[in-house]
Amino acid sequence: MAALRFAYIKELEDYFTSGTFAEDFMNSPEDRRHEMLEFAEALMDAAEKADEAVTKIIFRKVE
């Protein structure tokens, strides 16, 4: 099981909201930009799956 590391989630949030991601993206070569976009897409996919799982748990307990 993957460890839940809240500090890493906070680091990622800060990276995206601080403008650092955008700055890094603009200053990176094309192959690195592609990698960054793939990472962001995978992160969004994981967030959707987490949302689905938590929603199921919450509504199961409410019923």
PDB file with one MODEL, atoms N, CA, C and O in Angstrom:
MODEL        1
ATOM      1  N   MET A   1       0.841  -1.179   0.000  1.00  0.00           N
ATOM      2  CA  MET A   1       0.000   0.000   0.000  1.00  0.00           C
ATOM      3  C   MET A   1       0.887   1.243   0.000  1.00  0.00           C
ATOM      4  O   MET A   1       1.900   1.301   0.696  1.00  0.00           O
ATOM      5  N   ALA A   2       0.496   2.205  -0.771  1.00  0.00           N
ATOM      6  CA  ALA A   2       1.246   3.466  -0.814  1.00  0.00           C
ATOM      7  C   ALA A   2       1.043   4.228   0.482  1.00  0.00           C
ATOM      8  O   ALA A   2      -0.063   4.295   1.020  1.00  0.00           O
ATOM      9  N   ALA A   3       2.111   4.788   0.962  1.00  0.00           N
ATOM     10  CA  ALA A   3       2.021   5.593   2.188  1.00  0.00           C
ATOM     11  C   ALA A   3       1.305   6.901   1.880  1.00  0.00           C
ATOM     12  O   ALA A   3       1.522   7.515   0.835  1.00  0.00           O
ATOM     13  N   LEU A   4       0.470   7.305   2.787  1.00  0.00           N
ATOM     14  CA  LEU A   4      -0.219   8.585   2.634  1.00  0.00           C
ATOM     15  C   LEU A   4       0.666   9.656   3.257  1.00  0.00           C
ATOM     16  O   LEU A   4       0.802   9.739   4.478  1.00  0.00           O
ATOM     17  N   ARG A   5       1.255  10.460   2.409  1.00  0.00           N
ATOM     18  CA  ARG A   5       2.157  11.492   2.898  1.00  0.00           C
ATOM     19  C   ARG A   5       1.541  12.855   2.617  1.00  0.00           C
ATOM     20  O   ARG A   5       1.681  13.400   1.522  1.00  0.00           O
ATOM     21  N   PHE A   6       0.869  13.389   3.605  1.00  0.00           N
ATOM     22  CA  PHE A   6       0.192  14.661   3.461  1.00  0.00           C
ATOM     23  C   PHE A   6       1.158  15.771   3.094  1.00  0.00           C
ATOM     24  O   PHE A   6       0.805  16.665   2.325  1.00  0.00           O
ATOM     25  N   ALA A   7       2.371  15.733   3.630  1.00  0.00           N
ATOM     26  CA  ALA A   7       3.356  16.773   3.341  1.00  0.00           C
ATOM     27  C   ALA A   7       3.668  16.838   1.843  1.00  0.00           C
ATOM     28  O   ALA A   7       3.861  17.922   1.293  1.00  0.00           O
ATOM     29  N   TYR A   8       3.716  15.678   1.189  1.00  0.00           N
ATOM     30  CA  TYR A   8       3.994  15.665  -0.251  1.00  0.00           C
ATOM     31  C   TYR A   8       2.827  16.264  -1.035  1.00  0.00           C
ATOM     32  O   TYR A   8       3.038  16.987  -2.008  1.00  0.00           O
ATOM     33  N   ILE A   9       1.615  15.968  -0.620  1.00  0.00           N
ATOM     34  CA  ILE A   9       0.440  16.560  -1.270  1.00  0.00           C
ATOM     35  C   ILE A   9       0.497  18.081  -1.142  1.00  0.00           C
ATOM     36  O   ILE A   9       0.206  18.801  -2.097  1.00  0.00           O
ATOM     37  N   LYS A  10       0.868  18.559   0.029  1.00  0.00           N
ATOM     38  CA  LYS A  10       0.982  20.003   0.254  1.00  0.00           C
ATOM     39  C   LYS A  10       2.080  20.601  -0.627  1.00  0.00           C
ATOM     40  O   LYS A  10       1.908  21.690  -1.175  1.00  0.00           O
ATOM     41  N   GLU A  11       3.198  19.902  -0.767  1.00  0.00           N
ATOM     42  CA  GLU A  11       4.278  20.363  -1.641  1.00  0.00           C
ATOM     43  C   GLU A  11       3.790  20.488  -3.085  1.00  0.00           C
ATOM     44  O   GLU A  11       4.085  21.471  -3.766  1.00  0.00           O
ATOM     45  N   LEU A  12       3.048  19.491  -3.540  1.00  0.00           N
ATOM     46  CA  LEU A  12       2.513  19.537  -4.899  1.00  0.00           C
ATOM     47  C   LEU A  12       1.538  20.706  -5.065  1.00  0.00           C
ATOM     48  O   LEU A  12       1.586  21.427  -6.062  1.00  0.00           O
ATOM     49  N   GLU A  13       0.665  20.883  -4.090  1.00  0.00           N
ATOM     50  CA  GLU A  13      -0.288  21.996  -4.140  1.00  0.00           C
ATOM     51  C   GLU A  13       0.466  23.326  -4.243  1.00  0.00           C
ATOM     52  O   GLU A  13       0.127  24.177  -5.066  1.00  0.00           O
ATOM     53  N   ASP A  14       1.471  23.493  -3.417  1.00  0.00           N
ATOM     54  CA  ASP A  14       2.266  24.723  -3.441  1.00  0.00           C
ATOM     55  C   ASP A  14       2.979  24.898  -4.784  1.00  0.00           C
ATOM     56  O   ASP A  14       3.050  26.006  -5.315  1.00  0.00           O
ATOM     57  N   TYR A  15       3.500  23.813  -5.323  1.00  0.00           N
ATOM     58  CA  TYR A  15       4.203  23.859  -6.610  1.00  0.00           C
ATOM     59  C   TYR A  15       3.286  24.362  -7.720  1.00  0.00           C
ATOM     60  O   TYR A  15       3.699  25.166  -8.555  1.00  0.00           O
ATOM     61  N   PHE A  16       2.060  23.894  -7.727  1.00  0.00           N
ATOM     62  CA  PHE A  16       1.127  24.302  -8.774  1.00  0.00           C
ATOM     63  C   PHE A  16       0.550  25.695  -8.534  1.00  0.00           C
ATOM     64  O   PHE A  16       0.348  26.447  -9.488  1.00  0.00           O
ATOM     65  N   THR A  17       0.284  26.048  -7.290  1.00  0.00           N
ATOM     66  CA  THR A  17      -0.373  27.336  -7.014  1.00  0.00           C
ATOM     67  C   THR A  17       0.601  28.509  -6.933  1.00  0.00           C
ATOM     68  O   THR A  17       0.192  29.660  -7.084  1.00  0.00           O
ATOM     69  N   SER A  18       1.872  28.234  -6.699  1.00  0.00           N
ATOM     70  CA  SER A  18       2.851  29.308  -6.548  1.00  0.00           C
ATOM     71  C   SER A  18       3.301  29.906  -7.874  1.00  0.00           C
ATOM     72  O   SER A  18       3.908  30.976  -7.908  1.00  0.00           O
ATOM     73  N   GLY A  19       3.000  29.207  -8.964  1.00  0.00           N
ATOM     74  CA  GLY A  19       3.474  29.653 -10.265  1.00  0.00           C
ATOM     75  C   GLY A  19       4.772  28.975 -10.675  1.00  0.00           C
ATOM     76  O   GLY A  19       5.255  29.167 -11.791  1.00  0.00           O
ATOM     77  N   THR A  20       5.332  28.184  -9.774  1.00  0.00           N
ATOM     78  CA  THR A  20       6.595  27.510 -10.074  1.00  0.00           C
ATOM     79  C   THR A  20       6.428  26.490 -11.193  1.00  0.00           C
ATOM     80  O   THR A  20       7.302  26.356 -12.050  1.00  0.00           O
ATOM     81  N   PHE A  21       5.317  25.776 -11.187  1.00  0.00           N
ATOM     82  CA  PHE A  21       5.068  24.805 -12.264  1.00  0.00           C
ATOM     83  C   PHE A  21       5.066  25.512 -13.608  1.00  0.00           C
ATOM     84  O   PHE A  21       5.724  25.064 -14.546  1.00  0.00           O
ATOM     85  N   ALA A  22       4.332  26.616 -13.710  1.00  0.00           N
ATOM     86  CA  ALA A  22       4.247  27.363 -14.965  1.00  0.00           C
ATOM     87  C   ALA A  22       5.628  27.878 -15.385  1.00  0.00           C
ATOM     88  O   ALA A  22       5.992  27.811 -16.559  1.00  0.00           O
ATOM     89  N   GLU A  23       6.383  28.386 -14.424  1.00  0.00           N
ATOM     90  CA  GLU A  23       7.726  28.898 -14.725  1.00  0.00           C
ATOM     91  C   GLU A  23       8.640  27.772 -15.194  1.00  0.00           C
ATOM     92  O   GLU A  23       9.356  27.913 -16.185  1.00  0.00           O
ATOM     93  N   ASP A  24       8.610  26.645 -14.469  1.00  0.00           N
ATOM     94  CA  ASP A  24       9.415  25.493 -14.872  1.00  0.00           C
ATOM     95  C   ASP A  24       9.017  25.011 -16.263  1.00  0.00           C
ATOM     96  O   ASP A  24       9.870  24.671 -17.083  1.00  0.00           O
ATOM     97  N   PHE A  25       7.726  24.986 -16.515  1.00  0.00           N
ATOM     98  CA  PHE A  25       7.228  24.531 -17.811  1.00  0.00           C
ATOM     99  C   PHE A  25       7.758  25.423 -18.932  1.00  0.00           C
ATOM    100  O   PHE A  25       8.253  24.935 -19.948  1.00  0.00           O
ATOM    101  N   MET A  26       7.648  26.721 -18.734  1.00  0.00           N
ATOM    102  CA  MET A  26       8.074  27.662 -19.775  1.00  0.00           C
ATOM    103  C   MET A  26       9.585  27.606 -20.019  1.00  0.00           C
ATOM    104  O   MET A  26      10.040  27.915 -21.120  1.00  0.00           O
ATOM    105  N   ASN A  27      10.355  27.223 -19.022  1.00  0.00           N
ATOM    106  CA  ASN A  27      11.812  27.206 -19.143  1.00  0.00           C
ATOM    107  C   ASN A  27      12.386  25.811 -19.401  1.00  0.00           C
ATOM    108  O   ASN A  27      13.597  25.610 -19.315  1.00  0.00           O
ATOM    109  N   SER A  28      11.518  24.857 -19.716  1.00  0.00           N
ATOM    110  CA  SER A  28      11.972  23.480 -19.926  1.00  0.00           C
ATOM    111  C   SER A  28      11.986  23.130 -21.406  1.00  0.00           C
ATOM    112  O   SER A  28      11.233  23.697 -22.196  1.00  0.00           O
ATOM    113  N   PRO A  29      12.848  22.193 -21.771  1.00  0.00           N
ATOM    114  CA  PRO A  29      12.832  21.704 -23.154  1.00  0.00           C
ATOM    115  C   PRO A  29      11.550  20.905 -23.418  1.00  0.00           C
ATOM    116  O   PRO A  29      10.846  20.497 -22.494  1.00  0.00           O
ATOM    117  N   GLU A  30      11.282  20.702 -24.673  1.00  0.00           N
ATOM    118  CA  GLU A  30      10.030  20.065 -25.095  1.00  0.00           C
ATOM    119  C   GLU A  30       9.791  18.711 -24.432  1.00  0.00           C
ATOM    120  O   GLU A  30       8.672  18.434 -24.000  1.00  0.00           O
ATOM    121  N   ASP A  31      10.812  17.866 -24.341  1.00  0.00           N
ATOM    122  CA  ASP A  31      10.604  16.540 -23.750  1.00  0.00           C
ATOM    123  C   ASP A  31      10.249  16.640 -22.265  1.00  0.00           C
ATOM    124  O   ASP A  31       9.441  15.855 -21.768  1.00  0.00           O
ATOM    125  N   ARG A  32      10.841  17.586 -21.564  1.00  0.00           N
ATOM    126  CA  ARG A  32      10.511  17.788 -20.143  1.00  0.00           C
ATOM    127  C   ARG A  32       9.100  18.342 -20.000  1.00  0.00           C
ATOM    128  O   ARG A  32       8.386  17.971 -19.068  1.00  0.00           O
ATOM    129  N   ARG A  33       8.689  19.220 -20.903  1.00  0.00           N
ATOM    130  CA  ARG A  33       7.315  19.750 -20.870  1.00  0.00           C
ATOM    131  C   ARG A  33       6.306  18.622 -21.014  1.00  0.00           C
ATOM    132  O   ARG A  33       5.294  18.580 -20.314  1.00  0.00           O
ATOM    133  N   HIS A  34       6.596  17.720 -21.924  1.00  0.00           N
ATOM    134  CA  HIS A  34       5.700  16.574 -22.137  1.00  0.00           C
ATOM    135  C   HIS A  34       5.603  15.744 -20.860  1.00  0.00           C
ATOM    136  O   HIS A  34       4.515  15.332 -20.460  1.00  0.00           O
ATOM    137  N   GLU A  35       6.739  15.506 -20.229  1.00  0.00           N
ATOM    138  CA  GLU A  35       6.770  14.747 -18.986  1.00  0.00           C
ATOM    139  C   GLU A  35       5.975  15.463 -17.884  1.00  0.00           C
ATOM    140  O   GLU A  35       5.261  14.819 -17.115  1.00  0.00           O
ATOM    141  N   MET A  36       6.096  16.776 -17.809  1.00  0.00           N
ATOM    142  CA  MET A  36       5.377  17.560 -16.802  1.00  0.00           C
ATOM    143  C   MET A  36       3.870  17.470 -17.013  1.00  0.00           C
ATOM    144  O   MET A  36       3.108  17.340 -16.055  1.00  0.00           O
ATOM    145  N   LEU A  37       3.445  17.542 -18.277  1.00  0.00           N
ATOM    146  CA  LEU A  37       2.013  17.441 -18.568  1.00  0.00           C
ATOM    147  C   LEU A  37       1.483  16.050 -18.253  1.00  0.00           C
ATOM    148  O   LEU A  37       0.370  15.909 -17.747  1.00  0.00           O
ATOM    149  N   GLU A  38       2.268  15.026 -18.546  1.00  0.00           N
ATOM    150  CA  GLU A  38       1.856  13.658 -18.207  1.00  0.00           C
ATOM    151  C   GLU A  38       1.717  13.499 -16.696  1.00  0.00           C
ATOM    152  O   GLU A  38       0.775  12.866 -16.220  1.00  0.00           O
ATOM    153  N   PHE A  39       2.654  14.075 -15.942  1.00  0.00           N
ATOM    154  CA  PHE A  39       2.597  14.015 -14.489  1.00  0.00           C
ATOM    155  C   PHE A  39       1.335  14.698 -13.977  1.00  0.00           C
ATOM    156  O   PHE A  39       0.624  14.153 -13.134  1.00  0.00           O
ATOM    157  N   ALA A  40       1.062  15.894 -14.490  1.00  0.00           N
ATOM    158  CA  ALA A  40      -0.128  16.636 -14.056  1.00  0.00           C
ATOM    159  C   ALA A  40      -1.398  15.864 -14.393  1.00  0.00           C
ATOM    160  O   ALA A  40      -2.337  15.831 -13.597  1.00  0.00           O
ATOM    161  N   GLU A  41      -1.428  15.246 -15.564  1.00  0.00           N
ATOM    162  CA  GLU A  41      -2.599  14.454 -15.954  1.00  0.00           C
ATOM    163  C   GLU A  41      -2.776  13.246 -15.036  1.00  0.00           C
ATOM    164  O   GLU A  41      -3.895  12.938 -14.626  1.00  0.00           O
ATOM    165  N   ALA A  42      -1.690  12.570 -14.714  1.00  0.00           N
ATOM    166  CA  ALA A  42      -1.762  11.417 -13.807  1.00  0.00           C
ATOM    167  C   ALA A  42      -2.217  11.860 -12.420  1.00  0.00           C
ATOM    168  O   ALA A  42      -2.983  11.156 -11.763  1.00  0.00           O
ATOM    169  N   LEU A  43      -1.758  13.005 -11.983  1.00  0.00           N
ATOM    170  CA  LEU A  43      -2.167  13.544 -10.689  1.00  0.00           C
ATOM    171  C   LEU A  43      -3.672  13.834 -10.674  1.00  0.00           C
ATOM    172  O   LEU A  43      -4.361  13.516  -9.704  1.00  0.00           O
ATOM    173  N   MET A  44      -4.173  14.436 -11.752  1.00  0.00           N
ATOM    174  CA  MET A  44      -5.607  14.716 -11.838  1.00  0.00           C
ATOM    175  C   MET A  44      -6.428  13.430 -11.886  1.00  0.00           C
ATOM    176  O   MET A  44      -7.502  13.356 -11.290  1.00  0.00           O
ATOM    177  N   ASP A  45      -5.925  12.420 -12.592  1.00  0.00           N
ATOM    178  CA  ASP A  45      -6.609  11.118 -12.634  1.00  0.00           C
ATOM    179  C   ASP A  45      -6.670  10.499 -11.236  1.00  0.00           C
ATOM    180  O   ASP A  45      -7.706   9.970 -10.834  1.00  0.00           O
ATOM    181  N   ALA A  46      -5.565  10.565 -10.502  1.00  0.00           N
ATOM    182  CA  ALA A  46      -5.532  10.021  -9.147  1.00  0.00           C
ATOM    183  C   ALA A  46      -6.495  10.783  -8.241  1.00  0.00           C
ATOM    184  O   ALA A  46      -7.165  10.180  -7.402  1.00  0.00           O
ATOM    185  N   ALA A  47      -6.569  12.096  -8.402  1.00  0.00           N
ATOM    186  CA  ALA A  47      -7.484  12.906  -7.594  1.00  0.00           C
ATOM    187  C   ALA A  47      -8.937  12.528  -7.878  1.00  0.00           C
ATOM    188  O   ALA A  47      -9.752  12.468  -6.957  1.00  0.00           O
ATOM    189  N   GLU A  48      -9.265  12.275  -9.134  1.00  0.00           N
ATOM    190  CA  GLU A  48     -10.625  11.844  -9.481  1.00  0.00           C
ATOM    191  C   GLU A  48     -10.945  10.503  -8.828  1.00  0.00           C
ATOM    192  O   GLU A  48     -12.041  10.315  -8.300  1.00  0.00           O
ATOM    193  N   LYS A  49      -9.995   9.574  -8.862  1.00  0.00           N
ATOM    194  CA  LYS A  49     -10.211   8.256  -8.248  1.00  0.00           C
ATOM    195  C   LYS A  49     -10.374   8.377  -6.730  1.00  0.00           C
ATOM    196  O   LYS A  49     -11.201   7.689  -6.130  1.00  0.00           O
ATOM    197  N   ALA A  50      -9.584   9.251  -6.120  1.00  0.00           N
ATOM    198  CA  ALA A  50      -9.722   9.491  -4.677  1.00  0.00           C
ATOM    199  C   ALA A  50     -11.095  10.071  -4.369  1.00  0.00           C
ATOM    200  O   ALA A  50     -11.740   9.660  -3.404  1.00  0.00           O
ATOM    201  N   ASP A  51     -11.540  11.012  -5.171  1.00  0.00           N
ATOM    202  CA  ASP A  51     -12.856  11.622  -4.978  1.00  0.00           C
ATOM    203  C   ASP A  51     -13.958  10.571  -5.076  1.00  0.00           C
ATOM    204  O   ASP A  51     -14.875  10.550  -4.255  1.00  0.00           O
ATOM    205  N   GLU A  52     -13.868   9.707  -6.071  1.00  0.00           N
ATOM    206  CA  GLU A  52     -14.858   8.646  -6.244  1.00  0.00           C
ATOM    207  C   GLU A  52     -14.874   7.714  -5.036  1.00  0.00           C
ATOM    208  O   GLU A  52     -15.940   7.369  -4.525  1.00  0.00           O
ATOM    209  N   ALA A  53     -13.686   7.308  -4.581  1.00  0.00           N
ATOM    210  CA  ALA A  53     -13.597   6.378  -3.449  1.00  0.00           C
ATOM    211  C   ALA A  53     -14.149   7.007  -2.173  1.00  0.00           C
ATOM    212  O   ALA A  53     -14.897   6.365  -1.435  1.00  0.00           O
ATOM    213  N   VAL A  54     -13.787   8.247  -1.917  1.00  0.00           N
ATOM    214  CA  VAL A  54     -14.262   8.926  -0.709  1.00  0.00           C
ATOM    215  C   VAL A  54     -15.766   9.152  -0.773  1.00  0.00           C
ATOM    216  O   VAL A  54     -16.461   8.994   0.231  1.00  0.00           O
ATOM    217  N   THR A  55     -16.271   9.518  -1.938  1.00  0.00           N
ATOM    218  CA  THR A  55     -17.711   9.714  -2.100  1.00  0.00           C
ATOM    219  C   THR A  55     -18.470   8.434  -1.804  1.00  0.00           C
ATOM    220  O   THR A  55     -19.501   8.467  -1.133  1.00  0.00           O
ATOM    221  N   LYS A  56     -17.971   7.299  -2.300  1.00  0.00           N
ATOM    222  CA  LYS A  56     -18.615   6.013  -2.026  1.00  0.00           C
ATOM    223  C   LYS A  56     -18.625   5.712  -0.538  1.00  0.00           C
ATOM    224  O   LYS A  56     -19.629   5.244  -0.001  1.00  0.00           O
ATOM    225  N   ILE A  57     -17.512   5.978   0.126  1.00  0.00           N
ATOM    226  CA  ILE A  57     -17.418   5.719   1.567  1.00  0.00           C
ATOM    227  C   ILE A  57     -18.404   6.595   2.332  1.00  0.00           C
ATOM    228  O   ILE A  57     -19.118   6.112   3.211  1.00  0.00           O
ATOM    229  N   ILE A  58     -18.440   7.870   2.000  1.00  0.00           N
ATOM    230  CA  ILE A  58     -19.311   8.815   2.706  1.00  0.00           C
ATOM    231  C   ILE A  58     -20.780   8.451   2.510  1.00  0.00           C
ATOM    232  O   ILE A  58     -21.539   8.387   3.476  1.00  0.00           O
ATOM    233  N   PHE A  59     -21.178   8.213   1.270  1.00  0.00           N
ATOM    234  CA  PHE A  59     -22.584   7.918   1.022  1.00  0.00           C
ATOM    235  C   PHE A  59     -22.994   6.553   1.533  1.00  0.00           C
ATOM    236  O   PHE A  59     -24.161   6.351   1.872  1.00  0.00           O
ATOM    237  N   ARG A  60     -22.079   5.621   1.598  1.00  0.00           N
ATOM    238  CA  ARG A  60     -22.381   4.313   2.144  1.00  0.00           C
ATOM    239  C   ARG A  60     -22.678   4.433   3.635  1.00  0.00           C
ATOM    240  O   ARG A  60     -23.559   3.741   4.146  1.00  0.00           O
ATOM    241  N   LYS A  61     -21.965   5.289   4.327  1.00  0.00           N
ATOM    242  CA  LYS A  61     -22.181   5.473   5.763  1.00  0.00           C
ATOM    243  C   LYS A  61     -23.436   6.280   6.048  1.00  0.00           C
ATOM    244  O   LYS A  61     -24.034   6.128   7.113  1.00  0.00           O
ATOM    245  N   VAL A  62     -23.850   7.141   5.113  1.00  0.00           N
ATOM    246  CA  VAL A  62     -25.033   7.974   5.313  1.00  0.00           C
ATOM    247  C   VAL A  62     -26.304   7.146   5.134  1.00  0.00           C
ATOM    248  O   VAL A  62     -27.302   7.388   5.813  1.00  0.00           O
ATOM    249  N   GLU A  63     -26.272   6.182   4.234  1.00  0.00           N
ATOM    250  CA  GLU A  63     -27.477   5.393   3.934  1.00  0.00           C
ATOM    251  C   GLU A  63     -27.899   4.519   5.068  1.00  0.00           C
ATOM    252  O   GLU A  63     -28.893   3.802   4.957  1.00  0.00           O
TER     253      GLU A  63
ENDMDL
END
